[in-house]
Amino acid sequence: MPRGVDRPPLLLLPLVEAAIRQGIEPHDRGGRVALVARGAAGLLELTVTDDGATRVVESQGGIAAVRERLAGLYGERGRLDLIAIPGGGMTARIEVPYEADPRRPR
């Protein structure tokens, strides 16, 4: 993660936990969870994707807590989208304002 980005600690943990519990755990075959971070055009995008069951559960405690934290820290500039993947799986995508550390080489 780029330095200089103001992000709350453990923001991704509830999303990874939800991907495992709701997406991967119900399958006997196991599955994958992928984490990706990208910064561009003044935004930091963090995604957690699983290839398990397609079950978007908005009321799950961790998801609600992440939404509340984003709203408290970034207002309308922070968002969390839950996207069902056709054929199975889900992506949780967070977008927050982003500023790269000018001291860090590119």
C-alpha positions in Angstrom: 0.0 0.0 0.0 1.4 3.4 -0.9 2.7 5.5 2.0 0.8 8.6 2.8 -2.6 7.0 2.3 -4.9 7.6 5.2 -6.7 4.3 5.7 -8.2 2.9 8.9 -6.3 -0.1 10.3 -7.9 -3.5 9.7 -10.3 -2.2 7.1 -9.9 -5.3 4.9 -10.1 -7.9 7.7 -13.9 -8.0 7.9 -14.1 -8.2 4.1 -11.7 -11.2 3.9 -13.5 -12.8 6.8 -16.8 -12.4 5.0 -15.3 -13.9 1.8 -14.1 -16.9 3.6 -17.2 -17.5 5.8 -19.9 -16.7 3.2 -18.1 -17.6 -0.1 -15.5 -20.3 0.5 -16.5 -22.1 3.7 -19.8 -23.5 2.3 -18.0 -25.3 -0.5 -16.3 -28.7 0.1 -13.9 -27.9 -2.8 -12.3 -24.9 -1.1 -11.7 -21.8 -3.1 -9.6 -18.6 -3.5 -9.6 -15.2 -2.0 -7.7 -12.5 -3.8 -6.7 -9.0 -2.5 -5.8 -6.2 -4.9 -4.8 -2.6 -4.3 -4.6 0.1 -7.0 -4.1 3.8 -6.9 -4.9 6.1 -9.7 -6.6 9.4 -10.5 -6.8 10.4 -6.8 -8.5 7.2 -5.7 -7.3 4.1 -3.9 -9.2 1.0 -4.9 -9.0 -2.1 -2.6 -10.8 -5.3 -3.7 -11.4 -8.6 -2.0 -12.7 -11.3 -4.4 -13.7 -14.8 -3.7 -14.7 -17.6 -6.2 -17.2 -19.3 -3.9 -20.9 -18.9 -3.3 -22.6 -15.8 -4.6 -24.1 -14.5 -1.4 -24.2 -10.8 -0.9 -25.2 -10.2 2.7 -25.4 -6.5 3.4 -26.5 -6.9 7.0 -23.4 -9.0 7.9 -21.8 -7.2 10.9 -18.4 -6.8 9.3 -19.8 -5.3 6.1 -21.9 -2.8 8.0 -19.0 -1.8 10.2 -16.8 -1.1 7.1 -19.5 1.1 5.6 -19.8 3.0 8.9 -16.0 3.5 9.1 -15.8 4.7 5.5 -18.6 7.1 6.0 -17.1 8.5 9.2 -13.7 8.9 7.7 -14.4 10.0 4.1 -18.1 10.9 3.9 -19.4 10.5 0.4 -15.8 10.2 -0.9 -15.5 6.7 0.5 -17.5 3.8 -0.8 -18.0 0.1 -0.6 -19.6 -1.9 -3.4 -20.5 -5.6 -3.3 -20.6 -7.1 -6.7 -21.8 -10.6 -7.4 -19.8 -12.5 -10.0 -21.8 -14.4 -12.6 -21.2 -18.2 -12.1 -20.2 -17.8 -8.5 -18.2 -15.5 -6.3 -18.2 -12.0 -5.1 -16.1 -8.9 -5.1 -16.1 -6.3 -2.3 -14.6 -3.0 -3.7 -13.6 -0.1 -1.6 -12.7 3.3 -3.0 -11.2 6.1 -0.9 -9.4 9.3 -1.7 -5.7 8.7 -2.4 -2.5 10.8 -2.4 0.8 9.2 -3.2 3.7 10.0 -1.0 5.8 12.5 -3.0 9.0 11.2 -1.4 8.4 7.7 -2.8 10.0 6.9 -6.2 7.7 5.8 -8.9 
